[in-house]
Amino acid sequence: MDHAPIIVALNLAAAAGLLIWAVRLVRTGFERAYGSNIRLWMRRTTQNRVSAALTGITAATLLQSSTAVVLLMAGFMSSGALGTMSSLALVLGADLGSAIVVQVLNSRVAILEPVLLLVGVIFFLRSSRRTLRQVGRIFIGLALIFVSLDLIRIASAPVAEAEALQAVTRYLANDLITAFIVASIFAWFVHSSVAAILLFAMFTASGILPLNAAFAMVLGANLGGAFIAFVLTLHADLSVRRVVIANLLLRGGGAVAGLMFVAQFQVGELTMGVSAEQQVLGLHLVFNFFLVILGLVFLSPVLRVVELMVPNKQTSDGLVFERSALDQSVLDQPERAFSCARREMVEMGNRVEAMLREAVGLFDVYDQRVADQLKEEHAQISRMATDVRVYLSNIQSADRKEEIGTRAFDLSSNAVNIETGSDVIARKLVGLARRKFLEKTNFSDQGKAELLDFYDRVLRNIQQGIVVLMSDDVGIARAVVEQKETIRDLEQELEKQHLIRLREGQIASIETSAIHIDLLRSLKTLNSSFATLAYPLLTEAGELLDSRLASA
């Protein structure tokens, strides 16, 4: 192998890049194949802090990412499905789950690499079923993680003998604070503490990093991992941000305390009889294990401190400024004008999603003020839809050969569909919640659980529909339309389950029967209105034939 510095650096950078990408490949494969099932399972298994922590451990192990679990938690909290304490316990468990992932990925059997890669490629290329294709994606990602770790070992062999690098690592060993900060920034930059810690462990095993410096960098990566979620949830609900900040305080504070311990007692010189690589990974696992135990014990005081740090915002009845992405000055530039219209519809879609979260809460505690706000929001969305249609009708092109009529019609139809979704929430869902309140009835426990699960699937599809508007991703568009059929079948199955409870004479089901059925059908209609956002893109790509998906 060529040991020229530039070649060695390129080999290391390429191997590290492959590791980061492979970790992401596994995570996105799990999300696409089993995302809905994982969300439903998480909703059902987070009733107390201990079960929430165990759920976080399992979910992060499956998704290969604690950050992915935090984002799921944010959705649950925003919809009122998860309390603050359970959410923090879930996140702490996810941190431990990501540490377990690192151990698993580093302890492999040699034959796994070719088997995983071969099976993954076969599944991905030969299967017509979306789930199996994503399983293939997971297998390919796992195999590439193992390959990348081998490449790092090979590429780093000549580096360990380089005098310049030895000087740098000696400096890091003597300046653990710098090592800690560098690792924090790196973990945040690559958006994966799993990949960062695996990389540090490989460098330690190759003799590049001294043990004390590696310990400091592992602790720094834990801080960086917590900071990833903090940045991604800056604009989330206040309750979500409080949980993420509490996790940042616990994980970051624990990391700083661990750094002080390592510096004070020179831990690297005390641990003997275990390989340097295993010591680094063991520190990561033990650190997160004790963090979970400590966090579960002190959940309440930590959250009280965070509430003082991040108080409720004082609202005032000031002026409300109307914002619009519809730039009238670019109507003679079709591409820019269509982009403006799409941005406006993304805003409409985001508002509908927020409306749905608020409306579902009315079935637990009816609040007329919230109901009135939802109706006002629908009126605003209706005005936005009208403005979009008028805007699209005024787009003109200097080039007579440029076809703008079809695109304008498709986007106008999408605006109508989003408005329809808003109407379903403001008229049907709010009306059903008010009826339930006036009749003083309650859903049966099983019926309520089924409705919440169904709502969660619809909410996820609405979010995916909005992504289609933003990205023109054919794969996501296809998944959204596939889910339309799944939602239809599930709605029919849930109606059958409700009828079974009626035959059994369950009083709660009898009293809420009409509301239960209407709510299921309204949610199905809402899902359909967002699924149709994918139709124009799929039609253009030749994947939608006679209102059905073309076979892959």
C-alpha positions as CSV (number, residue, x, y, z in Angstrom):
1,M,0.0,0.0,0.0
2,D,1.2,3.5,-0.8
3,H,2.2,5.3,2.4
4,A,2.4,8.8,1.0
5,P,0.7,11.2,3.5
6,I,-2.0,12.4,1.0
7,I,-2.9,8.8,0.1
8,V,-3.1,7.7,3.7
9,A,-5.2,10.7,4.6
10,L,-7.6,10.0,1.7
11,N,-7.9,6.4,2.6
12,L,-8.8,7.3,6.2
13,A,-11.2,9.9,5.2
14,A,-12.9,7.6,2.7
15,A,-13.2,4.8,5.3
16,A,-14.6,7.2,7.9
17,G,-17.1,8.5,5.3
18,L,-18.2,5.0,4.5
19,L,-18.7,4.3,8.2
20,I,-20.9,7.4,8.6
21,W,-22.9,6.6,5.5
22,A,-23.3,2.9,6.4
23,V,-24.7,3.8,9.9
24,R,-27.2,6.1,8.2
25,L,-28.1,3.4,5.7
26,V,-29.1,1.0,8.5
27,R,-31.1,3.7,10.4
28,T,-33.1,4.8,7.3
29,G,-33.7,1.2,6.4
30,F,-35.3,0.5,9.8
31,E,-37.3,3.7,9.6
32,R,-38.7,3.0,6.1
33,A,-39.4,-0.7,6.7
34,Y,-40.7,-0.6,10.3
35,G,-41.1,3.0,11.2
36,S,-44.9,2.9,11.7
37,N,-44.7,-0.3,13.7
38,I,-41.9,1.1,15.9
39,R,-43.9,4.3,16.5
40,L,-47.0,2.3,17.5
41,W,-45.0,0.0,19.8
42,M,-43.3,3.0,21.4
43,R,-46.6,4.7,22.1
44,R,-47.9,1.5,23.9
45,T,-44.8,0.8,26.0
46,T,-44.1,4.2,27.6
47,Q,-46.6,4.3,30.4
48,N,-44.1,4.7,33.2
49,R,-40.4,5.8,33.5
50,V,-38.9,2.3,33.7
51,S,-40.9,0.9,30.7
52,A,-40.1,4.1,28.8
53,A,-36.4,3.7,29.4
54,L,-36.5,0.0,28.3
55,T,-38.4,1.1,25.2
56,G,-35.8,3.7,24.4
57,I,-33.0,1.2,24.7
58,T,-34.7,-1.2,22.3
59,A,-35.8,1.5,19.8
60,A,-32.3,3.0,19.6
61,T,-30.8,-0.4,19.2
62,L,-33.1,-1.1,16.2
63,L,-32.8,2.4,14.7
64,Q,-29.0,2.6,15.3
65,S,-29.6,6.1,16.6
66,S,-30.7,7.9,19.8
67,T,-31.4,11.0,17.8
68,A,-34.0,9.2,15.7
69,V,-35.7,8.2,19.0
70,V,-35.7,11.8,20.2
71,L,-37.4,12.9,17.0
72,L,-40.1,10.2,17.5
73,M,-40.5,11.4,21.1
74,A,-41.0,14.9,19.9
75,G,-43.9,13.8,17.7
76,F,-45.5,11.9,20.6
77,M,-45.2,14.8,23.0
78,S,-46.6,17.3,20.5
79,S,-49.7,15.1,20.1
80,G,-50.1,14.6,23.8
81,A,-49.4,10.9,23.7
82,L,-46.4,11.0,26.0
83,G,-45.7,12.8,29.3
84,T,-42.6,14.8,30.2
85,M,-41.1,12.3,32.6
86,S,-41.7,9.3,30.3
87,S,-40.2,11.3,27.5
88,L,-37.0,12.0,29.4
89,A,-36.7,8.4,30.5
90,L,-37.2,7.3,26.9
91,V,-34.4,9.6,25.7
92,L,-32.0,8.4,28.4
93,G,-32.8,4.8,27.5
94,A,-32.1,5.6,23.8
95,D,-28.6,6.9,24.8
96,L,-27.9,3.6,26.4
97,G,-29.3,1.8,23.4
98,S,-26.9,3.6,21.1
99,A,-24.0,2.5,23.3
100,I,-25.2,-1.1,23.0
101,V,-25.3,-0.7,19.2
102,V,-21.6,0.3,19.3
103,Q,-20.7,-2.9,21.2
104,V,-22.7,-5.1,18.8
105,L,-21.2,-3.5,15.7
106,N,-17.7,-4.0,17.1
107,S,-18.2,-7.6,18.0
108,R,-18.8,-9.4,14.8
109,V,-18.2,-12.8,13.3
110,A,-16.0,-12.8,10.2
111,I,-18.5,-14.7,8.0
112,L,-21.2,-12.1,8.6
113,E,-19.7,-9.5,6.2
114,P,-20.1,-11.5,2.9
115,V,-23.3,-13.1,4.0
116,L,-25.0,-9.8,5.0
117,L,-23.8,-8.1,1.8
118,L,-24.9,-10.9,-0.5
119,V,-28.3,-11.4,1.1
120,G,-28.8,-7.6,1.3
121,V,-28.0,-7.1,-2.4
122,I,-30.4,-10.0,-3.4
123,F,-33.2,-8.6,-1.3
124,F,-32.7,-5.0,-2.5
125,L,-32.4,-5.8,-6.2
126,R,-34.7,-8.8,-6.6
127,S,-37.6,-8.2,-4.3
128,S,-40.7,-6.2,-5.4
129,R,-41.9,-5.8,-1.9
130,R,-40.9,-2.5,-0.3
131,T,-40.3,-4.0,3.2
132,L,-38.0,-6.7,1.9
133,R,-36.1,-4.1,-0.1
134,Q,-35.5,-2.1,3.0
135,V,-34.4,-5.2,4.9
136,G,-31.9,-5.6,2.1
137,R,-30.8,-2.0,2.7
138,I,-30.3,-2.8,6.4
139,F,-28.2,-5.8,5.7
140,I,-26.1,-3.9,3.1
141,G,-25.6,-1.1,5.7
142,L,-24.5,-3.5,8.4
143,A,-22.0,-5.2,6.0
144,L,-20.6,-1.9,5.0
145,I,-20.1,-0.9,8.6
146,F,-18.0,-4.0,9.1
147,V,-16.1,-3.3,5.9
148,S,-15.5,0.3,6.8
149,L,-14.1,-0.7,10.2
150,D,-11.6,-3.1,8.5
151,L,-10.6,-0.3,6.1
152,I,-10.0,2.0,9.0
153,R,-7.7,-0.6,10.6
154,I,-5.8,-1.0,7.4
155,A,-5.5,2.7,6.5
156,S,-4.5,3.7,10.0
157,A,-1.6,1.2,10.3
158,P,1.0,3.5,8.7
159,V,-0.4,6.5,10.4
160,A,0.4,5.2,13.9
161,E,4.1,5.5,13.0
162,A,4.0,9.1,11.6
163,E,5.9,11.5,13.8
164,A,3.6,14.5,13.1
165,L,0.6,12.5,14.3
166,Q,2.4,11.2,17.3
167,A,3.1,14.8,18.3
168,V,-0.6,15.6,17.9
169,T,-1.8,12.6,19.9
170,R,0.8,13.4,22.6
171,Y,-0.7,16.9,22.8
172,L,-4.2,15.5,23.1
173,A,-3.1,13.1,25.8
174,N,-1.8,16.1,27.8
175,D,-4.7,18.4,26.9
176,L,-7.9,16.3,27.5
177,I,-10.1,19.4,27.3
178,T,-9.1,20.0,23.7
179,A,-9.6,16.3,22.9
180,F,-13.1,16.5,24.5
181,I,-14.1,19.6,22.6
182,V,-12.8,18.2,19.2
183,A,-14.7,15.0,19.7
184,S,-17.9,16.9,20.6
185,I,-17.7,19.0,17.5
186,F,-16.9,15.9,15.3
187,A,-19.9,13.9,16.7
188,W,-22.2,16.8,16.1
189,F,-20.8,17.5,12.6
190,V,-21.3,13.9,11.4
191,H,-24.6,13.7,13.2
192,S,-23.8,10.3,14.6
193,S,-22.2,9.5,18.0
194,V,-22.2,5.8,17.0
195,A,-20.0,6.4,14.0
196,A,-17.8,8.8,16.0
197,I,-17.2,6.4,18.9
198,L,-16.5,3.5,16.5
199,L,-13.9,5.6,14.8
200,F,-12.2,6.6,18.0
201,A,-12.1,3.0,19.1
202,M,-10.5,2.0,15.8
203,F,-7.9,4.7,16.2
204,T,-7.1,3.6,19.7
205,A,-6.8,-0.1,18.7
206,S,-4.4,1.0,15.9
207,G,-2.2,2.9,18.4
208,I,-3.1,6.3,16.9
209,L,-4.9,7.6,20.0
210,P,-3.5,7.3,23.6
211,L,-6.0,5.7,25.9
212,N,-6.6,8.8,28.1
213,A,-7.2,10.9,25.0
214,A,-9.6,8.3,23.6
215,F,-11.5,8.3,27.0
216,A,-11.9,12.1,26.7
217,M,-13.0,11.9,23.1
218,V,-15.6,9.2,23.9
219,L,-17.0,11.5,26.6
220,G,-16.9,14.4,24.2
221,A,-18.8,12.4,21.6
222,N,-21.6,11.8,24.2
223,L,-21.9,15.6,24.6
224,G,-21.9,16.1,20.8
225,G,-24.6,13.4,20.4
226,A,-26.8,15.2,22.9
227,F,-26.2,18.5,21.1
228,I,-27.4,17.0,17.8
229,A,-30.9,16.5,19.2
230,F,-30.8,20.0,20.8
231,V,-30.2,21.7,17.5
232,L,-32.8,19.6,15.6
233,T,-35.5,20.5,18.1
234,L,-34.8,24.2,18.5
235,H,-38.2,25.0,16.9
236,A,-40.2,22.2,18.5
237,D,-42.8,22.6,21.2
238,L,-41.7,24.0,24.6
239,S,-42.3,20.7,26.3
240,V,-40.1,18.9,23.8
241,R,-37.3,21.4,24.1
242,R,-37.4,21.0,27.9
243,V,-36.9,17.2,27.6
244,V,-34.0,17.6,25.2
245,I,-32.4,20.3,27.3
246,A,-32.7,18.0,30.4
247,N,-31.0,15.2,28.5
248,L,-28.3,17.7,27.4
249,L,-27.7,18.7,31.0
250,L,-27.6,15.2,32.2
251,R,-25.5,13.8,29.4
252,G,-23.3,16.9,29.0
253,G,-22.9,17.3,32.8
254,G,-22.1,13.6,33.2
255,A,-19.5,13.9,30.3
256,V,-17.8,16.8,32.0
257,A,-17.7,15.0,35.3
258,G,-16.3,11.9,33.6
259,L,-13.6,14.0,32.0
260,M,-12.6,15.5,35.3
261,F,-12.4,11.9,36.7
262,V,-10.3,10.7,33.8
263,A,-7.9,13.7,34.1
264,Q,-7.6,13.4,37.9
265,F,-7.0,9.7,38.3
266,Q,-5.3,8.9,35.0
267,V,-7.8,6.1,34.4
268,G,-5.9,4.9,31.3
269,E,-3.0,3.8,33.4
270,L,-5.2,1.9,35.9
271,T,-7.1,-0.3,33.5
272,M,-5.0,-3.3,32.6
273,G,-5.7,-6.8,31.1
274,V,-8.3,-5.5,28.6
275,S,-7.6,-4.3,25.1
276,A,-7.5,-0.6,24.6
277,E,-10.4,-0.8,22.1
278,Q,-12.6,-2.7,24.6
279,Q,-11.8,-0.2,27.3
280,V,-12.9,2.7,25.1
281,L,-16.2,1.0,24.2
282,G,-16.7,-0.2,27.8
283,L,-16.4,3.3,29.1
284,H,-19.1,4.5,26.7
285,L,-21.4,1.7,27.8
286,V,-20.8,2.1,31.5
287,F,-21.2,5.9,31.3
288,N,-24.6,5.6,29.6
289,F,-25.7,2.8,31.9
290,F,-25.0,4.9,35.0
291,L,-26.6,7.9,33.4
292,V,-29.9,6.0,32.9
293,I,-29.9,4.9,36.6
294,L,-29.0,8.4,37.8
295,G,-31.5,10.0,35.5
296,L,-34.4,7.7,36.5
297,V,-33.8,8.6,40.2
298,F,-33.5,12.3,39.7
299,L,-36.1,12.9,36.8
300,S,-38.3,15.2,38.8
301,P,-35.7,17.6,40.1
302,V,-33.9,17.8,36.8
303,L,-37.1,18.7,35.0
304,R,-38.0,21.3,37.6
305,V,-34.6,22.9,37.1
306,V,-35.2,22.9,33.3
307,E,-38.6,24.5,33.8
308,L,-36.9,27.4,35.7
309,M,-34.3,27.7,32.9
310,V,-36.9,27.6,30.1
311,P,-40.1,29.2,31.4
312,N,-43.4,29.5,29.6
313,K,-43.5,32.3,27.1
314,Q,-45.8,35.2,27.9
315,T,-48.1,35.8,25.0
316,S,-49.6,39.1,24.2
317,D,-52.4,40.3,21.9
318,G,-50.1,42.2,19.6
319,L,-50.3,42.6,15.8
320,V,-50.3,39.4,13.7
321,F,-48.3,39.8,10.5
322,E,-49.5,37.8,7.5
323,R,-46.7,36.1,5.7
324,S,-46.8,34.7,2.3
325,A,-44.3,33.0,-0.1
326,L,-46.3,34.1,-3.1
327,D,-44.0,36.6,-4.7
328,Q,-46.0,38.6,-7.3
329,S,-42.8,40.0,-8.9
330,V,-41.8,36.6,-10.4
331,L,-45.1,35.6,-12.1
332,D,-43.3,36.0,-15.5
333,Q,-40.7,33.4,-14.3
334,P,-42.5,30.1,-14.1
335,E,-39.9,28.1,-12.3
336,R,-39.5,30.6,-9.5
337,A,-43.3,31.2,-9.3
338,F,-44.0,27.5,-9.0
339,S,-41.4,27.3,-6.3
340,C,-43.1,30.1,-4.4
341,A,-46.5,28.3,-4.7
342,R,-45.0,25.1,-3.4
343,R,-43.5,26.8,-0.4
344,E,-46.8,28.3,0.4
345,M,-48.5,24.9,0.2
346,V,-45.8,23.4,2.5
347,E,-46.8,26.1,5.1
348,M,-50.4,25.1,4.6
349,G,-49.6,21.5,5.1
350,N,-47.6,22.3,8.3
351,R,-50.6,24.2,9.6
352,V,-52.9,21.3,8.9
353,E,-50.6,18.9,10.8
354,A,-50.6,21.3,13.8
355,M,-54.4,21.4,13.6
356,L,-54.6,17.6,13.7
357,R,-52.4,17.5,16.8
358,E,-54.6,20.0,18.6
359,A,-57.9,18.5,17.5
360,V,-57.0,15.0,18.8
361,G,-56.5,16.5,22.2
362,L,-60.1,17.7,22.3
363,F,-61.3,14.2,22.6
364,D,-59.7,13.9,26.0
365,V,-60.3,17.5,27.3
366,Y,-62.7,19.6,25.2
367,D,-61.8,23.3,25.1
368,Q,-64.1,25.6,23.2
369,R,-61.3,28.2,22.9
370,V,-59.1,25.6,21.1
371,A,-62.1,24.6,18.9
372,D,-62.7,28.2,17.9
373,Q,-59.0,28.6,17.1
374,L,-59.0,25.6,14.8
375,K,-62.0,27.0,12.9
376,E,-60.2,30.3,12.5
377,E,-57.1,28.4,11.3
378,H,-59.2,26.6,8.7
379,A,-60.5,29.9,7.5
380,Q,-57.0,31.2,7.1
381,I,-55.9,28.0,5.2
382,S,-58.9,28.4,2.9
383,R,-57.8,32.0,2.1
384,M,-54.3,30.7,1.5
385,A,-55.6,28.0,-0.9
386,T,-57.6,30.6,-2.8
387,D,-54.6,32.9,-3.0
388,V,-52.5,30.0,-4.4
389,R,-55.0,29.2,-7.0
390,V,-55.3,32.8,-8.2
391,Y,-51.5,33.1,-8.1
392,L,-51.0,30.0,-10.3
393,S,-53.6,31.2,-12.8
394,N,-51.6,34.4,-13.3
395,I,-48.2,32.6,-14.0
396,Q,-47.1,33.4,-17.6
397,S,-44.0,32.6,-19.6
398,A,-42.3,34.6,-22.4
399,D,-41.6,31.3,-24.1
400,R,-44.8,30.1,-25.7
401,K,-43.5,26.6,-26.0
402,E,-43.1,26.3,-22.2
403,E,-45.9,24.1,-20.8
404,I,-47.1,25.7,-17.6
405,G,-50.8,24.8,-17.7
406,T,-50.4,21.2,-16.5
407,R,-48.1,22.1,-13.6
408,A,-50.3,24.9,-12.5
409,F,-53.4,22.6,-12.5
410,D,-51.6,19.9,-10.5
411,L,-50.4,22.4,-7.9
412,S,-53.9,24.0,-7.7
413,S,-55.3,20.5,-7.1
414,N,-52.9,20.0,-4.3
415,A,-53.9,23.3,-2.7
416,V,-57.5,22.1,-2.8
417,N,-56.6,18.8,-1.2
418,I,-54.8,20.5,1.6
419,E,-57.7,22.7,2.2
420,T,-60.0,19.7,2.2
421,G,-57.8,18.2,5.0
422,S,-58.2,21.4,7.0
423,D,-61.9,21.3,6.5
424,V,-62.1,17.7,7.8
425,I,-60.3,18.7,11.0
426,A,-62.2,21.9,11.7
427,R,-65.6,20.6,10.8
428,K,-65.7,16.9,11.4
429,L,-63.1,16.2,14.1
430,V,-64.0,19.3,16.2
431,G,-67.7,18.5,15.8
432,L,-67.2,14.9,16.9
433,A,-65.1,16.0,19.9
434,R,-67.8,18.5,20.9
435,R,-70.5,15.8,20.5
436,K,-68.5,13.5,22.7
437,F,-68.2,16.2,25.3
438,L,-71.9,17.1,25.3
439,E,-72.9,13.5,25.5
440,K,-70.4,12.9,28.4
441,T,-69.3,9.6,27.0
442,N,-65.9,7.9,26.8
443,F,-64.3,5.5,24.4
444,S,-63.6,1.9,25.6
445,D,-60.0,1.3,26.5
446,Q,-59.4,-0.9,23.4
447,G,-61.3,1.5,21.2
448,K,-59.3,4.5,22.4
449,A,-56.0,2.6,21.8
450,E,-57.1,1.7,18.3
451,L,-58.1,5.3,17.5
452,L,-54.7,6.6,18.8
453,D,-52.8,4.1,16.7
454,F,-54.8,4.9,13.6
455,Y,-54.3,8.7,14.2
456,D,-50.6,8.1,14.6
457,R,-50.4,6.4,11.2
458,V,-52.4,9.2,9.6
459,L,-50.2,11.8,11.2
460,R,-47.1,10.1,9.8
461,N,-48.6,10.0,6.3
462,I,-49.4,13.7,6.5
463,Q,-45.8,14.4,7.4
464,Q,-44.6,12.3,4.5
465,G,-47.1,14.0,2.1
466,I,-45.5,17.4,3.1
467,V,-42.1,15.9,2.4
468,V,-43.2,15.0,-1.1
469,L,-44.2,18.6,-1.7
470,M,-40.8,19.8,-0.6
471,S,-38.5,17.2,-2.2
472,D,-40.1,15.6,-5.2
473,D,-38.9,12.2,-3.9
474,V,-40.5,9.5,-6.0
475,G,-39.7,6.8,-3.4
476,I,-41.5,8.7,-0.6
477,A,-44.4,9.5,-2.9
478,R,-44.8,5.9,-3.7
479,A,-44.7,5.0,0.0
480,V,-47.4,7.6,0.7
481,V,-49.8,6.2,-1.9
482,E,-49.1,2.6,-0.7
483,Q,-50.1,3.7,2.8
484,K,-53.4,5.0,1.4
485,E,-54.3,1.4,0.6
486,T,-53.0,0.3,4.0
487,I,-55.0,2.9,5.8
488,R,-58.2,1.9,3.9
489,D,-57.8,-1.7,4.8
490,L,-56.9,-0.9,8.4
491,E,-60.0,1.3,8.8
492,Q,-62.2,-1.5,7.6
493,E,-60.5,-3.9,10.1
494,L,-61.0,-1.4,13.0
495,E,-64.6,-1.0,12.1
496,K,-65.0,-4.8,12.4
497,Q,-63.2,-4.8,15.7
498,H,-65.7,-2.1,16.9
499,L,-68.7,-4.2,15.8
500,I,-67.3,-7.2,17.8
501,R,-67.3,-5.0,20.9
502,L,-70.8,-4.0,20.2
503,R,-71.9,-7.6,19.9
504,E,-70.2,-8.3,23.3
505,G,-72.4,-5.5,24.8
506,Q,-69.6,-3.2,25.9
507,I,-71.4,-0.1,27.2
508,A,-68.6,2.4,26.3
509,S,-68.5,1.1,22.8
510,I,-72.3,1.3,22.4
511,E,-72.4,4.8,23.7
512,T,-69.6,6.1,21.4
513,S,-70.4,3.9,18.4
514,A,-71.4,6.6,16.0
515,I,-68.6,9.0,17.0
516,H,-66.0,6.1,16.8
517,I,-67.0,5.1,13.3
518,D,-67.2,8.7,12.1
519,L,-63.8,9.5,13.5
520,L,-62.2,6.5,11.8
521,R,-63.8,7.6,8.4
522,S,-62.8,11.2,8.9
523,L,-59.2,10.3,9.6
524,K,-59.2,8.1,6.5
525,T,-60.5,11.0,4.4
526,L,-57.8,13.2,5.8
527,N,-55.2,10.7,5.0
528,S,-56.5,10.4,1.4
529,S,-56.4,14.2,0.9
530,F,-52.7,14.2,1.6
531,A,-51.9,10.9,-0.2
532,T,-53.2,12.6,-3.4
533,L,-50.4,15.1,-3.1
534,A,-48.1,12.4,-4.5
535,Y,-50.2,11.7,-7.6
536,P,-48.8,14.3,-9.9
537,L,-45.2,13.3,-9.2
538,L,-45.9,9.6,-9.6
539,T,-47.9,10.2,-12.8
540,E,-45.0,12.2,-14.2
541,A,-42.6,9.4,-13.3
542,G,-44.8,6.8,-14.9
543,E,-45.6,5.0,-11.6
544,L,-49.3,5.7,-11.4
545,L,-51.6,4.0,-13.8
546,D,-55.4,4.3,-13.7
547,S,-55.3,5.5,-10.1
548,R,-53.1,2.6,-9.1
549,L,-49.4,2.2,-8.5
550,A,-47.6,0.7,-11.4
551,S,-45.9,-2.6,-10.4
552,A,-42.2,-2.1,-9.6
